[in-house]
Amino acid sequence: MSALLLESPVGPLWLTAQGGALTGCWFVNGRFPPELPSQPPRETDDPVLAAAKAWLEIYFSGRDPGPTPLLAAEGTPFQRQVWRRLAQVPWGTATSYGALAADIAAEKGIPKMSARAVGGAVGRNPISLFLPCHRVLGADGRLTGYGGGLENKIYLLKLEGIPFRP
């Protein structure tokens, strides 16, 4: 596994890659912080991490960075299904937990899916920013919790020009 500690406008981010794919992007000061070595690497020769760093530089400049590097999020089948839906939320737009739940219910061919269960999977997203969990709002457009901190969610939504209700 390769790793990189990267400074960003929303605080330090810990990136990991393995097998040619990005496996993690965590807020070091977030709700589920990764364990950092005493001297975390700040430079990399890993092409996946270099691509992720370049993607983030474009993103934090306020522009749509385009397609992500190859992602490989580890989780339960349900979590991975939710994260695939997150990956489809375009830059500069938002969705709701209820809308994600309805989409997943339709995919599964079932009448209803719990928005709360979807929220639990969204909250366990191991590749923040690349799988844009910050683009998920409450049904009425209100802010909800965020593993990277609510102030960071506000920053990211404003960066993308996404309207929300406090």
N, C-alpha and C positions, 0 to 999 in steps of 0.2 A: 504494500500500500504506500502511495505517495501522499504527502501532506504539505500544506502551505498555510501560513498565517498571513492574512492580508488586511491592511488597514482600509477602512471605507468610511463614507459619510455617516453610516449608521453604527459605527464602532467596528472592532476587530471581527473578522470572519475567519473561520477555520474551514479550509477546503480539503477534501480527500478524494483520491482517485485510485482505482484499481481495475486491472484488466481492460484498459483502454476506455474507461467510462468514469464520469464524475459520480462519486458515491455519497458525498456530503458537502453541505454548506450550512454551517451553524453560526449563530450569533454567540460569540464567546461569553457575552454577558446576558444571554437569553435564558429562557426557562429550562431548556435541556442542553446545557453547555457540554461540549465534548471535553475529554481529558486531554490536556496539552502537555507535551514534554517540557522539561525545564528550559530548553533552548529551542522553541519551535522554529522550523525553517521559514524564512521570509523570501527566499528565492527558490526557483525550481527549474529543472530542465525537463520535467514531465510535460509532454505536449498537451495532455488533457488539462492539467492545471494551468498551463500557459494560455490555452484557449479560454478557460473559465475566467481567468484574470482579465483577458482582453474583453470578453463579453461583459464582465462587470464594469470595466472602465467605460464602455459605451453606454451601458445602462445608467450609471451614475452621472453621465453627462446630460441625461434627460432625453436620450433618444432610444428608439426601439432597437435593441441589439440584434434582432433577428433570431434565427434558430439557435437553440442551446447546443452546447457540446453533447455528446452521447451521455445519457443519464442512466444510472443503475441504482435505484432506491430499493433498499431492503426493507421488507415489511410483510404483513399478512396479505393474502390475496385480496381481501376487501380494501385494505389500505392502498395497495398498488392500483386497484381499480379507481379509487378516489383520486390518487395522485395523477393517473393518466388523464382524468377529466380536468384537473387543475392545469395540466400542461396545455390544454386546449383553450384556456381563457386568454384572449389576446391582450397584448400590451395596451395600456390605456383604457381598459374596460374592467368592469367588476361583475361578479355574480353573487348569488346568495347561497347559503347552506341548503335552503329549501329547493332552489333550482338545481343544485348539484344532486340532491337526493332524488328529485324527480327524474333527472337524466339517468341516474344509475338504476332506478326502479325500471325505467323503460328498457334499458340495456338488459336487465335481468328478466324482463317479462313478468314483473310482479306489479301489483297495483300501487304499492306505497313503500317508501324507504324512509327511515328515520333521519331527519335533518340533524338530530343530536349525534347519531352514530357517525354521520358524515363529518360533523364538526370534530369528533374525537380523532378521526383519521387525518383530517386536515391539520390538527394540532400536533400530530406526530411526524409531520413531513420532515425528512432528513436532509432535503436539498432545497432549503429556503431560497427565495428569489428566483431560482431557475424553475422550480415548481412553485408558481406564484400564489402561495396561500394568503399573502397580504391583499390580494384582489377579491377575497371573499368577505362579504358584508352581511349584516343581518337582513331580514326580509324587507325592512323598511329603509334600507340604506344606511343604517346606523353602524357605527364601529362596534366590533366585538373584540374579544381578546386576541392576543398575538404573542407567540412564543418569543419573538425578538423584542417585545416591549411595545406598548401602545404608541409611544412617541415615535418609534421607528415605523410603525404601520402608517401613521399619519404622514410622516416624511415621504414614504414610498408612494402612497396614494397621491399626494400633492405633486411629487416628481413626475408621475405619469398623467397628471391632470384628471384624475378620477374623482368625481364628486362623491361626498359622503356626508352623513349627518352625525354630529358628535353625540 
